[in-house]
């Protein structure tokens, strides 16, 4: 999966009432926030994208 496809998938979750939707909103709401926290959020979203790509249900 290309990076732009990955980011499009992740950003498509923004309006979901799920944990991954909350993570996307947190990244967008705090773009100048702690870089370590932002990296952790993006890491969790990357794992969720990997699971979705493999056809696993969201957690």
C-alpha positions in Angstrom: 0.0 0.0 0.0 1.4 3.4 -1.0 1.8 6.1 1.6 -0.9 8.3 0.0 -3.3 5.4 0.0 -2.5 4.7 3.6 -3.1 8.3 4.6 -6.3 8.5 2.6 -7.6 5.3 4.4 -6.6 6.6 7.8 -8.2 10.1 7.2 -11.4 8.4 6.0 -12.0 7.3 9.6 -12.3 10.9 10.9 -16.1 10.9 11.4 -16.4 7.3 12.7 -17.6 7.1 16.3 -14.7 4.6 17.0 -11.3 4.7 18.7 -9.6 5.1 15.4 -11.9 8.0 14.5 -11.0 9.6 17.8 -7.3 9.1 17.0 -7.6 10.8 13.6 -9.5 13.7 15.2 -6.8 14.0 17.9 -4.1 14.2 15.3 -6.0 16.9 13.3 -7.0 18.9 16.4 -3.4 19.1 17.7 -1.0 19.4 14.8 1.6 21.2 16.8 1.3 18.9 19.8 3.9 16.6 21.3 5.6 14.8 18.5 6.0 11.6 20.5 2.3 11.5 21.2 1.4 12.2 17.6 3.8 9.4 16.5 2.1 7.0 18.9 -1.3 8.0 17.5 -0.2 7.5 14.0 1.4 4.2 14.9 -1.9 2.9 16.3 -3.7 4.1 13.2 -1.1 2.3 11.0 -1.8 -0.9 12.8 -5.5 -0.5 12.3 -4.9 0.2 8.6 -2.8 -3.0 8.4 -5.6 -5.0 10.0 -8.2 -3.5 7.6 -6.0 -4.2 4.6 -5.7 -7.9 5.8 -9.5 -8.0 6.0 -9.6 -8.3 9.8 -12.4 -6.5 11.7 -11.7 -3.3 13.5 -10.9 -3.5 17.2 
